Amino acid sequence: MKSNINVKQHNEFVRNRLIINNLISSRILIKFISLIKTDDEDFHEYSIKAVDIMNNYDGGKSYKELEKACDLLTSAIYRESNKNNSFLKMPLFQFISFKNNIITAKFNPYLKEFLLNLKTNFTQYKINEFLILPSLYSQRIFEYLMSWHNHNQVIVYIDELHSFLNTPITFRKNFIHMRLRVLDKAYKDINERTSLKYEWEALKTKNKVTAIRFIFSQENRMVIQKETIKKLTDKFISEQARPGETWEEARERLSNR
């Protein structure tokens, strides 16, 4: 798979809720989007090799996993919700088929405004940067932040972030779970594996986390990094240490946040 292929989507398509809870499904979708040419006036039937999605594809169990991923994609819904009690929902694909180790699909024509002839208000990145991310949360946060990275920062209400990422109820009740399993993990994955660099901080109202600020400008990122190091008290480090992690290892990890 060529690493210099661009994925291009309208910002609203990236920022709205799209529930795909399967890493293989997510990779298939992005690969199909990457096959859309900039001068396409209409959707075509696009095809990809199974081995381009699953390096170890050999039929058998791999086939079952691939079929499950495609089942999830055929039922996946793009959705927009508006404040005036209105919404828009539509399927992503007209069909998905599999034959001779080739996956073929055609997008729902109502998605044209989000994927074809994009001149402004679009998100673009190299496909290899997306595919190398090891979790769905990291992929979704990467895409979302790429749609804002030309700004100095973006603030997202925590309830909206939970809805966007479709996090489990345990993460919504306890921010520590959200921090460790989603925000810290995505921060490490994205900053180490992609060209996107950012910092983040939790914003509180009456000692409750109500929003997350993502910072892209280098100057402001450095400020957040210094503030993070200042907060590393002995007690805080001990509380944040992961199972089996020494105090020194926890301090080093948190200092690099």
Buried (B, 14 or more C-beta within 10 A) or exposed (E): BEEEEEBBBBBBBBBBBBBBEBBBBBBBBBBBBBBBEEEEEEBEEBEBBBEBBBEEBEEEEBBEBBEEBBEBBBEBEBEBEEEEEEEEEEBBBEEBEBEEEEBBBBBBEEBBEBBBEBEEEBBEBBBBBBBBBEBBBBBBBBBBBBBBBEEEBBEBEBEEBBBBBBBEEEBBEEBEBBBBBBBBBBBBBBBEBBEBEBBBBBEEEEEEEEBBBBBBEEEBBEEBBEEBEEEBEEEEBEEBBEEEBEEEEBBEBBEEB
